[in-house]
Structures are given as structure tokens and as C-alpha cells.
Amino acid sequence: MNRNRIVTPYTDPARFTAEEKAAFDRGRCCWDVGVQYFGQTDNLCGQRSKPGASFGYCADHERALLEDHWPDGSPRR
């Protein structure tokens, strides 16, 4: 297992919704900033993605991810 691998819709398609993939493809952060209920559409950050960031996150959301998770999304603890 490579915990430092970068996750994208092309390496791990099952981990992205259609909206998240579309945001990723536009170079926009797909971190969901809203409260999610079943059947609700995503409420994505939309800031410019940080080049090379896992999941296509912006710098702030990449930093939030890496506080408790590896770049592949697995927990650090």
C-alpha cells in the first residue's frame, strides 16, 4: 500500500461523484463544504486546485486532509 500516492478520478474513479470529477477536470477543489444528505447534490469548495494535490484539493483543503490522513485518504492513526 502506498499511502503517499495521489488520488484522482482516473486512479480511483469510485471515490468521486460525477460532480467531483467535473470539478477536478476544471482544476477546481472538490472538497465538499456542505452538509450532505442522501440524494442532495454536492456543495463543493470550487477554489483553484493546488497542482499535485491529492483529490485535486486547493492548498487549504489539502492541508486539512493531511492533518489526519495520508495523501491516499487513509487515516494516519
C-alpha positions as CSV (number, residue, x, y, z in Angstrom):
1,M,0.0,0.0,0.0
2,N,1.4,3.4,-1.0
3,R,-0.1,5.9,1.4
4,N,1.6,8.8,-0.4
5,R,0.0,8.2,-3.8
6,I,-2.1,10.9,-5.3
7,V,-5.7,10.1,-5.7
8,T,-7.6,11.3,-8.8
9,P,-10.8,10.4,-10.6
10,Y,-8.6,8.4,-13.0
11,T,-6.7,6.4,-10.4
12,D,-9.7,5.8,-8.1
13,P,-13.0,6.6,-10.0
14,A,-15.2,5.0,-7.3
15,R,-14.1,7.7,-4.8
16,F,-15.5,10.6,-6.8
17,T,-19.1,11.6,-7.7
18,A,-19.8,12.9,-11.2
19,E,-19.8,16.5,-9.8
20,E,-16.4,16.0,-8.0
21,K,-14.9,14.6,-11.2
22,A,-16.2,17.5,-13.2
23,A,-14.7,20.0,-10.7
24,F,-11.4,18.1,-10.7
25,D,-11.3,18.2,-14.6
26,R,-11.9,22.0,-14.4
27,G,-9.0,22.4,-12.0
28,R,-11.2,23.2,-9.0
29,C,-11.2,21.9,-5.5
30,C,-13.9,19.2,-4.9
31,W,-13.8,19.3,-1.1
32,D,-17.5,19.1,-0.1
33,V,-18.1,22.1,2.1
34,G,-21.8,21.5,2.7
35,V,-23.9,19.2,4.9
36,Q,-24.6,16.1,2.8
37,Y,-27.9,14.3,2.8
38,F,-28.8,11.3,0.7
39,G,-29.8,12.5,-2.7
40,Q,-28.5,16.0,-2.3
41,T,-26.1,17.5,-4.8
42,D,-22.6,18.2,-3.7
43,N,-21.6,21.7,-2.4
44,L,-18.0,21.9,-3.5
45,C,-15.3,24.4,-2.5
46,G,-14.5,25.5,-6.1
47,Q,-11.2,27.2,-5.3
48,R,-8.4,26.6,-7.8
49,S,-6.8,23.2,-7.2
50,K,-3.2,23.0,-5.9
51,P,-1.1,21.4,-8.5
52,G,-0.3,17.8,-7.5
53,A,-2.7,17.8,-4.5
54,S,-4.4,14.5,-3.9
55,F,-8.2,14.6,-4.8
56,G,-7.5,17.9,-6.6
57,Y,-7.9,19.9,-3.4
58,C,-6.9,23.5,-3.0
59,A,-4.0,24.3,-0.7
60,D,-6.2,24.9,2.3
61,H,-8.2,21.6,1.9
62,E,-5.1,19.6,1.1
63,R,-3.6,20.9,4.4
64,A,-6.8,19.9,6.2
65,L,-6.7,16.4,4.7
66,L,-3.1,15.9,5.6
67,E,-3.6,16.8,9.3
68,D,-5.2,13.4,9.9
69,H,-4.9,11.4,6.7
70,W,-2.3,10.3,4.2
71,P,-2.5,11.6,0.6
72,D,-4.4,8.4,-0.4
73,G,-7.1,9.3,2.2
74,S,-6.3,6.6,4.7
75,P,-6.2,7.7,8.4
76,R,-2.8,8.4,9.9
77,R,-3.8,6.9,13.2
